[in-house]
């Protein structure tokens, strides 16, 4: 018998079962006790200490005490100078088995994603396909600043997180397997790249297994042709019962995302959004303005640069101050939808169109 296997008596096994029974109520307590509001002063101090160097500075992360189980949020900066400047990546960049959404706050430059160049400026959003090599280049004469979210906690929680970085080849997992593996967007999928996709002549069981083998190939093809960039000038706010919103990263608008999505919203001065709650993690970043947010029975005064980690199934509603309040909302709604566990409940409607 494996020496690491633990033998327990019947009472201990009963306690293991009761931990499952109690988990739901215990989780509600943890959600009420989790940090929620992160003022911008927290990370501004840490960014200054980097003195122009590469971060990131983590803002919301379960390792910092937050109860977000499925995605994290951070801020980072790129040194100026273009390809010849102080860029941390020179060739491949890095890649990871997690989805990523990046919002550019300042500077201008381009990203190389799976060998394709995408130019960006402040207000643009880049969605990096899973496991594609990518690097970012700041072409301006000042630091380029961006905020980003990835589904790292979700992938780490299920033991499927791999980060490969050209600076640390000693930690490569799939890239070390050769040139084909380096070019593949599906982890370990290089060996299946040339599978025959014709399954018509197979028996039902043979077909099901062949489809399993082909999944990675088909997934890679979808990732390579998916939408990557949302430009600021293309963001169109439209009226909903939650207020004026724009979906900017979503599978339904051409992005090949399975776990992460992004919405932008704005609340006019003196108005309020609708209220709702949902069974998925959400992180809000205040893009502009001032106002307040009510989360369950607590009120948080927020300003540009602040971050809010909305607990799962907590009612939340936004109120504009003396200028429009603009929010970038990142959530793992798609992940929960794919698990069949999404529930969104709507309360009060917005008082503006």
Secondary structure as UniProt FT lines:
FT   TURN            3..4
FT   HELIX           10..33
FT   STRAND          37..38
FT   HELIX           40..50
FT   TURN            51..52
FT   STRAND          57..60
FT   HELIX           62..64
FT   STRAND          72..78
FT   HELIX           82..84
FT   STRAND          94..96
FT   STRAND          100..104
FT   STRAND          108..113
FT   TURN            114..115
FT   STRAND          116..121
FT   TURN            122..123
FT   STRAND          125..128
FT   TURN            130..131
FT   STRAND          134..138
FT   STRAND          144..150
FT   HELIX           152..157
FT   TURN            158..159
FT   STRAND          163..165
FT   HELIX           166..171
FT   HELIX           175..177
FT   HELIX           179..183
FT   TURN            187..188
FT   HELIX           189..192
FT   TURN            193..194
FT   TURN            200..201
FT   HELIX           204..224
FT   STRAND          229..230
FT   HELIX           232..234
FT   STRAND          238..240
FT   TURN            241..242
FT   STRAND          243..249
FT   HELIX           251..253
FT   STRAND          261..267
FT   TURN            269..270
FT   STRAND          272..278
FT   STRAND          282..288
FT   STRAND          290..295
FT   TURN            296..297
FT   STRAND          298..303
FT   TURN            304..305
FT   STRAND          307..310
FT   TURN            312..313
FT   STRAND          316..320
FT   STRAND          325..331
FT   HELIX           333..339
FT   STRAND          344..346
//
